[in-house]
Amino acid sequence: MNVSRKLGILVFCAVPAIVGGGIVYALFNSYPTVLVYEILLLLTAGAFFSR
């Protein structure tokens, strides 16, 4: 996998991190819940990035 594709995957995961984090906070009004969401998203991005 080339560098541009890896960067594309990271950008593709950055948008849900920003928008999704706001949505999760609006639903649960809790920063620990947002942290759990961000960690799960980071693990998923790391799995795609490591391939």
C-alpha positions in Angstrom: 0.0 0.0 0.0 1.5 3.3 -1.0 1.8 6.5 1.1 -1.0 8.4 -0.6 -3.5 5.6 0.1 -2.5 5.4 3.7 -3.0 9.2 4.1 -6.3 8.9 2.4 -7.4 6.3 4.9 -6.4 8.5 7.8 -8.3 11.5 6.3 -11.3 9.2 5.7 -11.2 8.3 9.4 -10.6 11.9 10.6 -14.0 13.2 9.4 -16.0 10.6 11.4 -13.8 11.4 14.4 -14.7 15.1 14.3 -18.3 14.8 13.2 -19.1 11.6 15.0 -17.5 12.8 18.2 -19.9 15.7 18.2 -22.9 13.5 17.5 -21.9 11.0 20.3 -21.5 13.9 22.7 -24.9 15.4 21.7 -26.5 12.0 22.3 -24.9 11.1 25.6 -23.7 14.4 27.0 -20.6 12.6 28.3 -16.9 13.0 27.4 -15.9 9.5 28.5 -18.3 8.1 25.9 -16.7 10.3 23.2 -13.3 9.0 24.3 -14.5 5.4 23.9 -15.8 6.2 20.5 -12.6 7.9 19.5 -10.5 4.9 20.7 -12.6 2.4 18.8 -12.3 4.6 15.7 -8.5 4.8 16.2 -8.2 1.1 16.5 -10.2 0.6 13.3 -8.1 3.1 11.5 -4.9 1.5 12.8 -6.1 -1.9 11.5 -6.6 -0.5 8.0 -3.4 1.5 8.2 -1.2 -1.4 9.2 -2.2 -3.6 6.2 
